[in-house]
Amino acid sequence: MSWRFVVRDGLLDRVAAVLAAPRPRPLVFTGETGIGRSTVLELAAGLVDERTDALIPLRGAPGRLATLREHLPADVRVPRAGRLGVVVAALERHADGRRPVVLLDDAHLADHATVQVLRDLHVRTGAVLVLALRTDRFPGADPLDCLRYEPGFQRVEVPPMNLDEVTALASDVLGGAVSAAAAEALRAVTGGNPALLRRYLTAGALRAAVSQGDSPGLSLGDVPHEGVELDEHGRERLREAVRDAWRELSLDVLDQACRLALLAGEEAAVSLVWPQVLLLRGNAREALAHVRVTGAPSEAGALTRAFVLAFGPEGTDKACVLLDDLARATPAWAPRLDAVRAWLLAVGGDTPEARQVVADLVPDRRAAVFAQAALATVALAENQPSQAVSALRRALTGAERMRDELPWLAPYLTALLVDGLVLAGRLAEATATAAQLRAHAGHWEAAVSLGACAETVFQRVNSR
């Protein structure tokens, strides 16, 4: 399939309407770099009937009238100031009695004198003006200000590719239908930008990494930690897509987005998220393999490792030892690490030790979430649901503020709250709370997954 597939429906119809109009009005296509503005103009050239219209394709260039120089006769000198009528007349002669049709790409690079000439040509001859203007990282003053107040001036934003278009193009390029998650991830990390999408789809490493997975369609499996070259704009869009998917707990999409990040060499951007995603998707052993201790230790890194250890095959014992050692080595982290250790002890069924750790905690707002979660887990284990409900509501207040860091925590605590409400006989409240949780598929999936992990931990510890 041609990459010109990225021209979205309706854009060329706008050009055709301008060409057919008895009094055409200026038409400007805008959008970020790589969105497809140039492709629109390339295809627009094919709509021009050169028997009646004189096609004048231009590309913006810095400098006085630099955009127009190659279309001016050798005997026409570029005036240093004023006298733009000479240039307008030269372009009119160049049209040789036909209507000028000007297609100006990269209009943001043209100078004001160039656009003034085009405006005068439009007014004088009825010339068609179709321009493409970049709107991201704009380099300077707007050169189109003299056109914006022309009667009927049209500004059309070139939209990004939608999910269906990304799916169709990716499937064609990769030689098979791609999975819904892979397509959504590609749409997210590129923002539907065709140029960015092309970087991913034409990378040999990506082609080698896709295969038929458990879900219908091609998905990314194991990927090398490089293979796609991105500029800083592309990297920031990728990191933003990972952050958004993580916050929303779109686990299948997030899995594919993290693999794309690894393919682009953005391992640091997913080093905390990726192991937790694998854990939540039931790949505990793979999650453990991806928890790497690199560079200077961090509190967030320690918590990620502890969660993967506790809810994976290693169990809570190793996680608690890790947290205890780090809390002793780094006193500034101690309140939170100790609170997390108390929670993991409670999850594993060691309620006396969990209660004691909470009792010894130094008051700390960031530690309070896990301290209350620990007390709630202890209360549920001791069949004190009313106490558990109170502690869970306090924990949830703090967990909601941690959506960016640990988005699975609030859904998991909400699921525990439902259990507590049921045990306390508050069935209507439990039903309403459960309905709210189930309304967000990602939150429900994370809560169920982590609940299953916690149950496995409890059974493992208590079967010794």
Secondary structure, 3 states (H helix, E strand, C coil): CCHHHHCCCCHHHHHHHHHHCCCCCCEEEEECCCCCHHHHHHHHHCCCCCCCEEEEEEECCCCCCCCCHHHCCCCCCCCCCCCHHHHHHHHHHHHCCCEEEEEEECHHHCCHHHHHHHHHHHHHHCCEEEEEEECCCCCCCCCCCCCCCCCCCEEEECCCCCHHHHHHHHHHHHCCCECHHHHHHHHHHHCCCHHHHHHHHCCHHHHHHEEECCCCCEEECCCCCCCCCCCHHHHHHHHHHHHHHHHHCCHHHHHHHHHHHHHCCCHHHHCCHHHHHHHHCCCHHHHHHHCCCCCCCCHHHHHHHHHHHHHCCCCHHHHHHHHHHHHHHCHHHHHHHHHHHHHHHHHCCCHHHHHHHHHCCCCCHHHHHHHHHHHHHHHHHCCCHHHHHHHHHHHHHHHHHHCCCCCCHHHHHHHHHHHHHHHCCCHHHHHHHHHHHHCCHHHHHHHHHHHHHHHHHHHHHHCC
